[in-house]
Amino acid sequence: MKMSLIVTIPVLILAVYLVFLLVKKSNASGTKCMLLGLSILLFGGVIAIDGNSDLGGFEYLILFIGLIISIVGFAKDK
């Protein structure tokens, strides 16, 4: 358990940082970024609900990245 947290937390921080940089530096509008984030959220949600998929928690990372993209897109729209 402890080892998985040691690996998971830096991966989450790195993923959030990379997503934030990609969305902020792109020339896409904030609305497009929010729609991309919502699409990723739906994709991750379908994977998380599916009983036959076992990705070891990766589906929740997909959901988290989609949420971050949506929030950054919302902030970019203003």
Helices and strands as residue ranges (DSSP letters): H 2-25, H 30-49, H 58-77
